[in-house]
Amino acid sequence: MSDPAVPARRGRPGHDQAAVLRAAIDLFNRKGYDATSIGDVAEELGVTKSAVYHHVPSKEHLLSEALDEALTGLEAAVSAAAAADGSAYQRLREVVRHSVEVLVEHQPAVTLLLRVHGNSETETAALSRRRQIDAQLAKLVGLAAAEGALRSDLDPELVSRLLFGMVNSLVEWYRPAGQVTVAELAAAVTTIAFDGLEA
């Protein structure tokens, strides 16, 4: 945030905090977080560095906001499935389908999330949140297997990682402007994954 002693200024039209974040995420994905500076973000937007600092306090803050965007949607999908009524199998299918939708809606932020390695406190916190998501998913897989809906000869944590490895791989090739809609993509991933896992 800007210094309280400095009078608040309006940024250039079209360059609000959301625009700064979008530009930063794009640069982090293209150049890497470490190789990107606030000056690069300013240049991308065609504004001064001070105009960027008017909206955000630091590059680390931008990274934190980007990772939070990706994680919040995924956490909501998993939490909704965990709290929902119905069989664990149906809830697991739903969370996979919803995760595809979250990934497509927030593809640049999710792409960035999948590239962090824990090199900073912000990245470590994001990875911790990812592990919590993984643990919740593995629990759902285990419950679905206990119901007899999934094969029980595979480790739930391994199944969870494989399922979401498939979902995460979409960031490498899926383009929302292509011929496959989000609904078709989510249905295809869910069908392929679960028809192959049914007991």
N, C-alpha and C positions, 0 to 999 in steps of 0.2 A: 504494500500500500504506500501511497505518497506520504511524505513527511507532513505531520499536522500543521507545521509552521508554514508550509508552502501552500499558497492558495490553490484550490482544486482547479484543474483545467479540463476542458472537454477535449477528448482526442479527435482526430480527424474523423469526419463522417465515415461510417463503415468499419472503423477500427476500434471496436470495443474490446472488453476483456475476452469475450468468446473468440473474436477474430485473432487476437494475439495467441490464444491457446491453440487454435487450429493451425496457425502458421508454425508455432513451436513444435507441435506434434509432427507435422510434415517434415520439418527440418531434422528433428531427432531421428525419424525413420530413415531419411535419406543420407544424412551425414554422420549419424551417431550422436548420442547425447554429449559425450565428452568433447567432440569436435565442434559443437554448436555453441555460439555465444549469443548473448542478448543483442549484440551488434548485428549478428546474422539475422535474428528475428526482425529487428528494426528494418534492415535492408530489404528483407522479404516483403514487408508491409509498406515500404516506401515512407517510413517515418524515422524520427530520431530515436536514439536510445532512451532519452528522457521521456519520450512519449510512451515507450513500452513500460518504463518504470512507473509511469503514471497509473498503469493498470495492475502491475504485478511487482512484488518486492524482489524477486530473484529468479534465476534459471531453475533452481531447485524447486521453487514453488510451482513453476510451470510443469515440471516433471511430476510432482505430487498430484497436481490437479488432473493431469492426463491419466495417470495410473488409477486414480480414484474413479474417473469416468468409466474406465474399463471394468474395474472390480465391482463397482456398485451395482451395475446391471447383472453381472454374473452372480453376485451374492443374493440379489433379490430373487433371481430365478431359482436358486437352490433353496433359499429359505421358504419360498412359496411352495415348492414341491415337498419340502420336509413337513410343512404345517398342513398341507391339504389332506382331504379325506380320500379314501380309495386305496387300492393296492399299491404296494411299493413299486411293483412293476410298471403300473400306469403312471405313477408319479415320476419314475425314472425316465420313461419315454418322454414325458412332458418337459422335464428339465433339459433333456438333450435337445428337443425341438426348440424350446425357448432360448437356449444358449446359442443356437445357430442364429436366431433372430437378433440377439444382443450383439453377437460378433459382427453381423452385417451392419447393424445400425451404428456401431462404434468401431468399425474396422481399423481405422488408423490408431486409435487409442489401444485397442486390443493387440494390434501388431507390436506396438511399443512395449506393452506389458510382457509379451512373450519373448522379448529380447533383453530384458533386464537380468542382471546376474548377481545382484546384491552388493554392488560396489559402493553404495552409500546407505545412510540410515533410511532414506526414503525408499530405495530399492529393497532393502531388507524387510521393511514394514510391508511392502507390497507382496513380496514373496511369502511372508508369513500369512497374509490374508489368502493367497492362492492355496497354501497348504491346508488352511481351514476349509476352503471350498472342496478340495480334493478329499479331505476326511469325511465331509458330509456326503459326498457322492459315493464314496466307497461304502459308507454305512447303508445307503439306499440300495446299492448293488447287493450287499450281503442280505438285506431284508428280502429283496426280490428273489434271491436264490433260495432263501429259507422258505419262501412261499411255494417253491417248486416251479416258479415261472421262468427262471434262468438256470442254466447249467451250474451245478454246484462244485464241479471239479476244477474251477478256475478261481484264483485268488481275487477277492473283490477289489482290492486296491489296484491290482494289475488290470482288471477289466475296466475300472474307472479311468485309469491313465490311458488305456487304448481307446476308449470311447471319446475322451476329450482330446486325445492326440489327433483323432480324425476331425473333430470339430475345429480344433485350432489350426489344422493344416489349411483350412479354407482361406486364411489370410494371405497365403502365398499365391493363390490363383483366382479366387472368386472376385468378379467385378459386378457390382450392383447394376451397372448399365447393360449387362449382357442379356442373353436370351432366357436364362433361367431365373425365375422369380425367387424371392426369399422363401415364400411358402413352399414352392416346389423343392427348393434346396433342403429346407428343414425336413420335409416329408421324406425325401430320398435318403438323407443321412440317418434319420430315425428308422426307416424301414430296413435299410441295409444292415445297420448295427444290430437291431433286435431280432430280425428274422434269422440272423446267424447265431444268436445267443439263446434262442428259445430251447427249452428242455425237450 
